[in-house]
Amino acid sequence: MAKKTVASLQKGEGRTYAKVIKMVKSPKTGAYIFEEEMVHNDKVKEHLAK
């Protein structure tokens, strides 16, 4: 399934997006979790500043 996602992102305007992986501390357990999200290249820094 990942191959289909990657292949679809390489066509046309898919290259204007970046996959952002952010490490966040869970409020319940205190353990770190990773949040993944597709963000437009212009808004990557804004997303990471949150």
N, C-alpha and C positions, 0 to 999 in steps of 0.2 A: 504494500500500500504506500509506503514511503516513496517508492520509485515513481508512482503516478503523481504524487504531490510535487516532487522535485522536477519531473519532466514538464508538468504544467506551468511551473514558475519560470522556466527558462524560455518560454514562448512569449513574444509580444511585450506587454507592459509588466509582466511578472518580475522583471529584474529591478523594478522600482521599489520593491519591498525587501525588507531584511527580517530574518528570524532573530528575535531578541530573547535571550535567556537571562532571567534575573533571579538572583538568590535572595529569598525572603525568609525571615524568621517567623515561624508559625506561632500565633498568639496562644494556642491551646497547649501544645507540647513543648514549645521552646526549641524544637529542632528546625533545621534549615530545610526549606523546600525550594524547588526550582519552578518558576513560572515561565512558560514559553508563549510567545505571541508574535504574530506577523505584523510588522509596523512599516509604514511608508518611510523611505529613506530620509525624507525631510524632517520627520518627527521622532527619530531615534533618540536624540539627545534629550528631548522633552520627556519621552517615556522613561528613560533611565533616571531622570532627575526626580521623579515622583518618590 
